[in-house]
Amino acid sequence: MSQHPFLVIVALNPQAVPRAFVTNGAQGINLHRGTWHGVLTPLHAPGLFAVVDRIGGGANLEEHRFTEPWRVSA
């Protein structure tokens, strides 16, 4: 919402190697159902996001914590 680039981190599943992408700040992203993703990471303040999520019964969130930290680099 602030039109600053932000970082998107995704993986096919929690066991796959994550991939990171820098947006151009003027685009939205869609994630396929079941795609593991990290939190959207602002690279500039204020880092405002609008999130559209599904409605319905059942679990909507499954958290996974890596045993070792990941470092994102160019």
Beta strands, then each sheet from edge to edge (+ up, - down):
strand 1: 6-11
strand 2: 19-22
strand 3: 36-37
strand 4: 41-42
sheet 1: 2+ 1- 3+
sheet 2: 2+ 1- 4+
end
